[in-house]
Each structure stands twice: as C-alpha cells, then as structure tokens.
C-alpha cells in the first residue's frame, strides 16, 4: 500500500472499533457519510445516536463518559466551528473526553489544512491548537493507525481530541 493511497471507510471503521468506541454520535457529514456513516448504520459493534445539532452531540459524548462508555462524535468542520462553546465548556472546563472525527469538507487532497483555499478548513487546526485540543489528520490509508490512539488519548487525558478527515471517503 503506497503512502498516496486514500484512506478508505473500512480502515476508519476498524480503527474506531479497535479503540473501544461503542457509540457513534452523528450529524451527517458529507465527507464521511458514504464511506463511514452509512456502513456504521448496520454495524452491530456500534450504537448510532443521530442528533440535530453538533453541540448536542458534544454533550451526549461527554455524558456517556460518566457511564464509562466511549463515544465518537462524527461531524463536519462547520459543526465543529458551531460547537466551540460546548466543546470549551464540557470538554475543556469540565475536563471530559469528547472524541471527535471531523470531516474537512472540500479540503484539497495532499494540501495541509492550514494551507487550504477554504477559509473554514484553514482555521480548524489553529483553533484546536489555541484550545489545547490534540488533533490528528487522516487522509491516507497509512494514517488510519492514528485513529485509535487519538481516541484513547481523549479518554486517558479526559480532554477533547479531534481526528481530522482530510478527504472524501
């Protein structure tokens, strides 16, 4: 498998399963819907919780941690930007794990997010950095190995973490 092979949904799903995630909390994301979200619907390893707003998903993920349940919030970067205050409150102020998989809609493949032509994509990493939220970019197949450790880090540190999906799956 070459470094330039795009990441596939199956690799993402297997990495999420390996991380111990039981709940997928989601607002549909165009970047990951076809390759990740739709296959998750019928995957019996996960319980899908559909929400109307991303900040609602942040709260649900944080609350599940009180029950020793691992959840992954599957959203688009626009939803991340819309949920900054909820992430700040639940994740940072209350120090609760909120593991997020964030689709970078229309990010150009192979271009670092901070160099994207899309303003919203370009500001995601600097905002996460300013909040002290670790993040990992997954765009190629060999980068799927970053997913489980990123989720584990969120739960071990009781702090938010983000996996940025840099291409349409």
VENVEN-V652621 format. One record per helix or strand. SS is the DSSP state (a for helix, b for strand). FROM is the first residue (numbers start at 1). LEN is the number of residues. If there is no record, write none. Layout:
# VENVEN-V652621
ss=SS from=FROM len=LEN
ss=SS from=FROM len=LEN
This chain:
# VENVEN-V652621
ss=b from=6 len=1
ss=a from=9 len=10
ss=b from=23 len=4
ss=a from=33 len=9
ss=b from=47 len=4
ss=a from=54 len=12
ss=b from=71 len=6
ss=a from=77 len=6
ss=a from=84 len=10
ss=b from=99 len=5
ss=a from=113 len=3
ss=a from=119 len=13
ss=b from=134 len=5
ss=b from=140 len=1
ss=a from=141 len=3
ss=a from=146 len=12
ss=b from=161 len=5
